[in-house]
Amino acid sequence: MNVLVTGSYGRCGTAIIDHLDDNPDYEFTYLNRSDRPSDHRYGGFDTHVADITDYDAIRPAFEDQDAVVHLAAYPYTDGAWEDVFEPNIIGMYNAIEAARDAGVDAFVFASTNHVMGMYEEEHAPELYEPDYDLRLDPTDRVRPDSCYGATKSFGEDLGRYYTERYEYPRRFYALRICSVLPHGIDHPYGRAERRVENGEIERGSDAYDRSVARTKATWHSRRDFAHLVERCLADGSVTFDVFNAVSDNDRRWFSIRNARGRLGYDPDDNGEAWDGPPIEHEHEGST
């Protein structure tokens, strides 16, 4: 299967490279605004360099592809409308229109948990604790928490429209991604430890503990994320559906029942298995 990955050198794209690039079932092409030098960890891959907001520049990369994994976007909740409009609205339209025009069968869209972010605003910080009584299903009412979240809700709606209106793409998978972390800090303490390194917080502070508690709930390990993408690529039954993208964390407030049942998603990782960062706690699940 030929697969194009847009926004390929961000956190999610590099997780695909780390865990799926050597899978003989897939031939990947990577589309990114810039390439990486050959001696970089993510250098030397087949890269189509273009900005997702430039339709004519990206369109050739979609030719002869069987699937697209569309990750390219402005990814921050603090972004203003002028930050998100071109990459997330125009860019999403360009990607799905290019897929339609090129006759691409499957479209995997990087949506976000922030499509449902007002539930977190309402229930946090108690929401981050074990056994809190909230579990969101993809069919629950959308409640974006930001311009960023609203643009991703738009992307989901655009996917439904295209699958119902046009011949291609035939299948659309919206993944409401939770917390995929960069290589090297892929564990529930990673974000808090990075803030410690940057001098923003102190280890053991309330801010540190809150960061860890949230990440234990929202962590989507890089291998579990890549596994979910692979299950979408291997699927032939879905026309349009939304899936929560998170590891099998005890504290998660997003249900993965739909992903398990429809796609055969079987995550390996659980944030609760970690009781400290790698400097204190060696764990075989660290990647």
C-alpha positions as CSV (number, residue, x, y, z in Angstrom):
1,M,0.0,0.0,0.0
2,N,1.3,3.5,-0.9
3,V,0.8,5.9,1.9
4,L,1.4,9.7,2.0
5,V,2.0,11.3,5.4
6,T,1.6,15.1,5.6
7,G,3.3,17.0,8.4
8,S,5.5,14.1,8.7
9,Y,8.3,15.4,10.9
10,G,6.2,16.4,13.9
11,R,5.5,14.3,17.0
12,C,2.9,12.1,15.3
13,G,4.6,11.7,12.0
14,T,7.9,10.7,13.5
15,A,6.0,8.1,15.6
16,I,4.9,6.6,12.3
17,I,8.4,6.6,11.0
18,D,9.8,5.0,14.1
19,H,7.2,2.2,14.2
20,L,5.8,1.7,10.7
21,D,8.3,2.8,8.1
22,D,10.1,-0.5,7.9
23,N,6.8,-2.4,7.6
24,P,6.9,-4.2,4.1
25,D,3.2,-3.8,3.7
26,Y,3.5,0.0,3.3
27,E,5.5,2.3,1.0
28,F,5.6,5.7,2.7
29,T,6.1,9.1,1.1
30,Y,6.5,12.1,3.5
31,L,5.2,15.6,2.8
32,N,6.6,18.4,5.0
33,R,7.3,22.1,4.7
34,S,11.0,21.3,5.0
35,D,13.3,18.3,4.7
36,R,15.8,17.0,7.3
37,P,19.6,16.6,6.7
38,S,20.8,13.1,5.9
39,D,22.5,12.8,9.3
40,H,19.4,13.7,11.2
41,R,17.4,11.0,13.0
42,Y,14.6,11.6,10.5
43,G,16.8,12.5,7.5
44,G,17.1,10.5,4.3
45,F,13.5,9.6,3.8
46,D,11.5,10.1,0.6
47,T,10.2,13.7,1.2
48,H,8.0,15.9,-0.9
49,V,8.8,19.4,0.3
50,A,5.7,21.7,0.1
51,D,3.4,23.8,2.3
52,I,0.0,22.3,2.8
53,T,-1.6,25.7,2.1
54,D,-0.3,25.6,-1.5
55,Y,-2.6,23.2,-3.4
56,D,-0.5,23.2,-6.6
57,A,2.6,22.4,-4.7
58,I,1.2,19.5,-2.7
59,R,-1.0,17.9,-5.4
60,P,1.7,15.8,-7.2
61,A,2.5,14.0,-3.9
62,F,-1.0,12.6,-3.8
63,E,-0.7,10.8,-7.2
64,D,-0.7,7.0,-7.0
65,Q,-1.3,6.9,-3.3
66,D,-3.7,4.4,-1.7
67,A,-4.0,6.3,1.6
68,V,-3.2,9.7,3.2
69,V,-2.4,10.3,6.8
70,H,-3.0,14.0,7.2
71,L,-1.1,15.4,10.2
72,A,0.0,18.8,8.9
73,A,-1.6,21.6,11.0
74,Y,-1.1,24.4,13.5
75,P,-1.2,22.3,16.7
76,Y,-1.6,24.7,19.7
77,T,-4.7,25.6,21.6
78,D,-3.5,29.2,22.3
79,G,-3.4,30.0,18.6
80,A,-5.6,32.9,17.4
81,W,-7.8,32.5,14.3
82,E,-5.1,34.0,12.1
83,D,-2.7,31.3,13.2
84,V,-5.0,28.3,12.5
85,F,-7.0,29.5,9.5
86,E,-4.5,28.8,6.7
87,P,-2.9,25.5,7.9
88,N,-6.0,24.0,9.5
89,I,-8.8,25.2,7.3
90,I,-7.2,25.8,3.9
91,G,-4.7,23.1,4.5
92,M,-7.3,20.5,5.4
93,Y,-9.4,21.4,2.3
94,N,-6.4,21.2,0.1
95,A,-5.4,17.8,1.4
96,I,-8.8,16.2,1.1
97,E,-9.5,17.8,-2.3
98,A,-6.1,16.5,-3.6
99,A,-7.1,13.1,-2.3
100,R,-10.4,13.3,-4.1
101,D,-8.8,14.4,-7.3
102,A,-6.1,11.7,-7.2
103,G,-8.6,9.0,-6.3
104,V,-7.1,8.1,-2.9
105,D,-9.1,5.4,-1.1
106,A,-8.5,6.1,2.6
107,F,-8.0,9.4,4.5
108,V,-6.7,9.3,8.1
109,F,-7.2,12.7,9.7
110,A,-5.4,13.9,12.8
111,S,-8.2,15.4,14.8
112,T,-7.7,16.2,18.5
113,N,-9.1,15.7,22.0
114,H,-9.6,19.5,22.0
115,V,-12.7,18.9,19.8
116,M,-14.1,17.8,23.2
117,G,-12.0,20.1,25.3
118,M,-14.7,22.0,27.2
119,Y,-15.5,18.8,29.0
120,E,-12.0,18.9,30.4
121,E,-12.4,22.6,31.2
122,E,-15.6,21.8,33.2
123,H,-14.3,18.8,35.1
124,A,-10.5,19.5,35.7
125,P,-8.5,19.0,37.8
126,E,-10.5,16.3,39.5
127,L,-10.9,14.7,36.1
128,Y,-7.2,13.7,36.2
129,E,-7.6,11.5,39.2
130,P,-8.2,7.7,39.1
131,D,-11.8,6.5,39.0
132,Y,-13.3,9.9,38.1
133,D,-16.7,9.2,36.6
134,L,-16.5,10.5,33.0
135,R,-15.9,8.5,29.9
136,L,-16.5,10.3,26.5
137,D,-17.6,8.4,23.4
138,P,-17.0,9.8,19.9
139,T,-20.8,10.1,19.6
140,D,-21.0,12.6,22.5
141,R,-21.7,16.2,21.7
142,V,-18.7,18.2,20.3
143,R,-17.4,20.9,22.6
144,P,-14.3,22.6,21.2
145,D,-12.1,24.5,23.7
146,S,-10.2,26.8,21.2
147,C,-10.0,28.0,17.6
148,Y,-7.6,25.0,17.2
149,G,-10.3,22.6,18.4
150,A,-12.9,24.2,16.3
151,T,-10.8,23.8,13.1
152,K,-10.4,20.1,13.8
153,S,-14.1,19.8,14.3
154,F,-14.4,21.4,10.8
155,G,-12.0,18.8,9.4
156,E,-14.1,16.0,10.7
157,D,-17.2,17.5,9.1
158,L,-15.4,18.0,5.9
159,G,-14.4,14.4,5.9
160,R,-18.0,13.3,6.3
161,Y,-19.1,15.6,3.5
162,Y,-16.5,14.3,1.1
163,T,-17.3,10.6,1.8
164,E,-21.0,11.2,1.3
165,R,-20.7,13.6,-1.7
166,Y,-17.8,12.2,-3.7
167,E,-16.4,8.9,-4.9
168,Y,-13.0,9.6,-3.1
169,P,-11.9,9.2,-0.5
170,R,-13.9,6.1,0.1
171,R,-13.0,5.9,3.8
172,F,-12.3,8.6,6.4
173,Y,-10.9,8.0,9.9
174,A,-10.9,11.0,12.3
175,L,-8.5,10.3,15.2
176,R,-9.1,12.5,18.2
177,I,-5.4,12.4,19.3
178,C,-4.6,12.9,23.0
179,S,-1.0,13.3,24.2
180,V,1.6,12.0,21.7
181,L,5.0,13.1,23.0
182,P,8.4,13.4,21.2
183,H,10.9,10.7,20.9
184,G,13.0,10.6,24.1
185,I,10.2,11.7,26.5
186,D,7.6,9.1,25.5
187,H,6.2,8.4,29.0
188,P,3.7,10.0,31.4
189,Y,6.4,12.1,33.1
190,G,7.9,13.4,29.9
191,R,6.0,16.7,29.7
192,A,6.6,17.5,33.3
193,E,10.3,16.6,33.1
194,R,10.7,18.8,30.1
195,R,9.3,21.7,32.0
196,V,11.7,21.0,34.8
197,E,14.6,21.1,32.4
198,N,13.3,24.4,31.0
199,G,13.2,25.9,34.5
200,E,9.4,26.4,34.4
201,I,8.5,24.2,37.3
202,E,10.1,22.1,40.1
203,R,9.9,18.4,40.4
204,G,7.5,17.5,43.1
205,S,5.6,20.8,42.9
206,D,1.8,21.0,42.5
207,A,2.3,22.0,38.9
208,Y,4.5,19.0,38.3
209,D,2.1,16.6,39.9
210,R,-0.9,18.0,38.0
211,S,1.0,17.7,34.7
212,V,1.9,14.1,35.4
213,A,-1.7,13.2,36.5
214,R,-3.1,14.7,33.2
215,T,-0.6,12.9,31.1
216,K,-1.2,9.6,32.8
217,A,-4.8,10.1,31.6
218,T,-4.1,11.4,28.1
219,W,-0.9,9.7,27.1
220,H,-0.9,8.0,23.7
221,S,2.4,6.2,23.5
222,R,4.2,6.5,20.1
223,R,3.9,2.8,19.5
224,D,0.2,2.8,20.3
225,F,-0.4,5.8,18.1
226,A,1.4,4.1,15.2
227,H,-0.6,0.9,15.8
228,L,-3.9,2.8,15.6
229,V,-2.8,4.4,12.3
230,E,-1.9,0.9,11.0
231,R,-5.3,-0.4,12.0
232,C,-6.9,2.4,10.0
233,L,-4.7,1.6,7.0
234,A,-5.5,-2.1,7.2
235,D,-9.2,-1.6,7.5
236,G,-11.6,-1.9,4.6
237,S,-15.0,-1.5,6.3
238,V,-15.3,2.0,7.6
239,T,-16.8,4.7,5.4
240,F,-16.7,7.5,8.0
241,D,-16.0,7.2,11.7
242,V,-14.4,9.0,14.6
243,F,-12.0,7.3,17.0
244,N,-10.5,8.4,20.3
245,A,-6.7,8.1,20.1
246,V,-5.3,7.3,23.5
247,S,-3.4,4.4,25.2
248,D,-5.3,2.1,27.6
249,N,-4.8,4.4,30.5
250,D,-6.7,3.7,33.7
251,R,-7.4,7.4,34.1
252,R,-8.4,8.2,30.5
253,W,-11.8,9.9,30.1
254,F,-12.0,9.0,26.4
255,S,-13.5,5.6,25.5
256,I,-11.6,3.4,23.1
257,R,-14.4,0.9,22.7
258,N,-15.2,2.0,19.2
259,A,-11.5,1.8,18.1
260,R,-11.2,-1.7,19.6
261,G,-14.5,-3.0,18.1
262,R,-14.3,-1.5,14.6
263,L,-10.5,-1.4,14.0
264,G,-9.1,-4.1,16.3
265,Y,-7.1,-1.5,18.1
266,D,-5.2,-3.2,20.9
267,P,-2.9,-0.8,22.8
268,D,0.1,-2.0,24.8
269,D,0.6,0.9,27.2
270,N,-1.1,2.3,30.3
271,G,0.1,5.4,32.0
272,E,-0.5,3.9,35.4
273,A,2.3,1.4,34.9
274,W,4.7,4.3,35.5
275,D,5.5,5.5,39.0
276,G,8.3,7.9,38.2
277,P,10.4,9.2,35.3
278,P,13.1,7.1,33.7
279,I,15.8,8.6,35.9
280,E,14.0,6.9,38.9
281,H,12.1,4.2,37.2
282,E,13.3,2.0,34.4
283,H,10.4,0.7,32.3
284,E,10.5,-1.6,29.3
285,G,7.7,0.4,27.6
286,S,9.9,3.5,27.2
287,T,10.6,4.3,23.5
